Amino acid sequence: MEPLHEHDWRVTVILRGLKLGKDGFLVDFCFVRQEMDRILDPLTGANLNEHSFLAGMPPSAEAVAQRVFEALDRLDWHGPELAGVAVVEAPGCSAIFSRPAGTTASNLRRE
């Protein structure tokens, strides 16, 4: 196991849709930012080995991407769908947790 260390990860939300709204936008990025802050702020400076957000998972970029995706997937995006979440741990080192095109949240949820 690696010694305890910090990361300054960058998290990107990937949304997709077939048409823009009347306002010319696919999504309200203020809403996206608000939800990302709600999910990620409690993780800032936290020991992810002990945080409930990753309960039972290793503190990896892959696990963070999956958990953020799962948290965002519960939201009503009012049109577009959540396609994926990317977490960049370092330049050239990233993980993307995504839903295959054509699948829905209900097909991906575990029983």
N, C-alpha and C positions, 0 to 999 in steps of 0.2 A: 504494500500500500504506500502511496506517495505521502510525503510529509504534508502537514496542513499548510495550505497556501491560498492566496487570493487570485481571482480572475476579474478582469474588466470586460465581461462578455457584451457583445452587441446582439440584440435580438431584433429580428425582422419578421413582420407579419405579412403573409402573402395572401391576398384576396383575389378572387376572380369573379367575373360576371359577364353576362352576354350583352348588357346594354347599360348606358349611363342614365342616371336619374334626370328629371326635368331641369335640375340645377347644373347639369353637365358633369357631375361627379359620380364615381362608382360608390364611394364611401366617404363618410365624414371623418377625416383624419383626427379631428379633435376627440371624437368618440373613441377611436382606436388608441390614441395616446392616453386618454383617461383610463381605459381598461388595462392597458399595459402597465401604467403606473400602479393601479390597484393590485395587479398580480405581482409585479416585480419589486415594488418598494419594500415590502416586508423581507425580501431576500438580500437587500443591500447590507453588506457588512455581516451577514449571518453566516454561521457555520452550517453549510449545507449537509454535512454528515449528520447533523442533529435536527435539522429543520423538518417539520411535518410536510412541507410542500413536496419533498422527495421521499416520503416514507417508503422504506423498502427498496429504494433505488440508489444506485451509486451517484455521487455528485458530479456527473459528467455533463458535457454540453448536450449529448444525445438525450439524457434524461430530462434536462431542463427544457429542451425543445419539445419533447413529448408532453410534459406536464403543462407547459404554457399552451400548447395546442389544445389539450383537453379542457383547460379552463376557458379558453376563447371559444371553443366549439359549443359551449353551452349558451352562447349569446345569440340574440336575434340580430342578424346583420342587415335586415331590411332590404334584401335583394341579392347582394353578392354572397358568395360562399367562401368560407375559410379554406384555402388550398394548402397552406403549410405555415410552419414556423421555422425560421433559420436562426441558429445560434453560432456566432463566430467567437471562438475561444482565443485565437491568435491569427495573424495574417496567414492565409492559406490553410487554416484549420477550422472547418465549420461542420455543423450537423444540421440536416433538415429533416423535420418530421412532417410528413404530408399525407394527404388523402388522395388516393388515385382518382383521376377524373372520372366522373360518372357514379361515384359512390356517395352515399349519404352518411350523416353522422350515426344514424341508427344501425347501418351495416357494420360500422367500425367499433361500436361500443362492446366491451366484453360483458358476458353474462356474469 
